[in-house]
C-alpha cells in the first residue's frame, strides 16, 4: 500500500515539478524601468535555486556592443541560492539590455532579458 501511495503522490505532484523552469520573480532594475543613476549591480530573484557556475549574463548598451561583466560568486557572498547578483561598471546615460541564461539546480534552463534606461550618469 505504501508503494501505491508513493506512486500516486509522484503522479500527482511529480510532473509539475519536473516541468518547472526557473522564473524571475523580481529584478533590480525592473524591466523597462528608468533609473536616475547608474546601478552598481543587477539582481535577480528566481523561483528556484540556480547554478551560478553555469549562468551566463551579458549587457549591451545603446551601441549594441557588449559590456564586460564578472559574475559574483553569489553563494560564497551569503546570497540565497535563488538569487543572482552581478556587479556593473559605471554606465552612462542610455538604454541597456541584460540577457541571461541560467541553469536551475534541478537541471532546467531559462533565458530572458530585461531592459532599463539610465537617465543620468554616476
C-alpha positions as CSV (number, residue, x, y, z in Angstrom):
1,X,0.0,0.0,0.0
2,X,2.9,2.4,0.8
3,X,4.3,2.0,-2.7
4,X,0.9,2.7,-4.2
5,X,0.5,5.9,-2.2
6,X,4.1,6.9,-3.2
7,X,3.3,6.2,-6.9
8,X,0.1,8.2,-6.7
9,X,1.9,11.1,-5.0
10,X,4.5,11.1,-7.7
11,X,1.9,11.0,-10.4
12,X,0.0,13.9,-8.9
13,X,3.0,16.0,-7.7
14,X,5.9,14.9,-9.9
15,X,5.1,16.2,-13.4
16,X,4.5,19.8,-12.5
17,X,7.7,19.9,-10.5
18,X,9.7,18.2,-13.3
19,X,8.3,20.5,-16.0
20,X,9.0,23.7,-14.0
21,X,11.5,26.1,-15.3
22,X,13.2,28.8,-13.3
23,X,11.2,32.0,-13.4
24,X,12.3,35.5,-12.5
25,X,10.2,36.7,-9.5
26,X,11.8,40.1,-9.3
27,X,14.8,42.0,-10.6
28,X,16.6,45.2,-10.0
29,X,16.4,47.3,-12.0
30,X,13.0,46.1,-13.1
31,X,12.2,45.5,-16.8
32,X,11.6,48.8,-18.7
33,X,12.4,51.0,-15.7
34,X,14.2,54.3,-15.8
35,X,16.9,54.8,-13.1
36,X,18.4,58.2,-12.3
37,X,21.9,56.9,-11.6
38,X,24.0,54.0,-12.9
39,X,23.1,51.0,-10.7
40,X,26.1,49.3,-9.0
41,X,24.6,45.9,-9.7
42,X,21.8,44.0,-11.3
43,X,20.0,41.5,-9.2
44,X,17.5,38.7,-10.0
45,X,15.4,36.5,-7.6
46,X,14.2,33.3,-9.2
47,X,11.6,30.8,-8.0
48,X,14.2,28.1,-7.7
49,X,17.9,27.6,-6.8
50,X,20.3,28.3,-9.6
51,X,23.7,27.1,-10.6
52,X,25.8,30.2,-10.8
53,X,28.9,28.5,-12.3
54,X,26.9,27.7,-15.5
55,X,25.0,31.0,-15.6
56,X,25.7,33.4,-18.5
57,X,24.8,37.1,-18.3
58,X,25.6,39.8,-20.9
59,X,24.8,43.5,-21.1
60,X,24.7,45.7,-24.2
61,X,24.4,49.4,-24.4
62,X,22.9,51.8,-26.9
63,X,25.6,51.0,-29.5
64,X,24.8,47.2,-29.3
65,X,28.3,46.3,-28.1
66,X,28.7,44.0,-25.1
67,X,30.0,45.5,-21.8
68,X,32.3,43.2,-19.9
69,X,30.8,41.7,-16.7
70,X,32.0,39.4,-14.0
71,X,29.6,37.2,-12.2
72,X,29.8,37.5,-8.5
73,X,30.2,34.2,-6.6
74,X,26.8,34.6,-5.1
75,X,26.6,31.7,-2.7
76,X,30.0,32.4,-1.2
77,X,28.9,36.1,-0.6
78,X,26.0,35.0,1.5
79,X,23.3,35.4,-1.1
80,X,20.5,32.8,-1.1
81,X,20.8,30.1,-3.9
82,X,17.8,31.6,-5.8
83,X,19.5,35.0,-6.3
84,X,21.9,36.2,-8.9
85,X,23.7,39.5,-8.3
86,X,26.1,40.9,-10.9
87,X,28.3,44.0,-10.3
88,X,28.0,46.6,-13.0
89,X,30.6,49.0,-14.2
90,X,29.6,52.7,-14.2
91,X,27.0,53.2,-17.0
92,X,26.4,56.4,-19.0
93,X,23.1,57.8,-19.9
94,X,21.2,55.4,-22.3
95,X,19.2,52.2,-22.6
96,X,20.8,48.8,-21.7
97,X,19.7,45.2,-22.2
98,X,20.7,42.5,-19.9
99,X,20.4,38.9,-21.3
100,X,20.6,35.9,-19.0
101,X,20.7,32.2,-19.4
102,X,20.6,30.3,-16.2
103,X,20.6,26.7,-15.1
104,X,18.4,25.8,-12.1
105,X,19.9,23.2,-9.8
106,X,17.1,20.9,-10.9
107,X,18.6,20.9,-14.5
108,X,16.2,23.2,-16.2
109,X,17.4,26.2,-18.3
110,X,15.8,29.5,-18.6
111,X,16.6,32.5,-20.8
112,X,15.4,36.0,-20.8
113,X,16.2,39.7,-21.0
114,X,15.5,42.9,-19.2
115,X,15.8,46.4,-20.5
116,X,16.4,49.5,-18.4
117,X,17.4,53.1,-19.0
118,X,19.9,55.2,-17.1
119,X,18.6,58.8,-17.0
120,X,21.8,60.3,-15.7
121,X,25.5,59.3,-15.3
122,X,27.1,58.4,-12.0
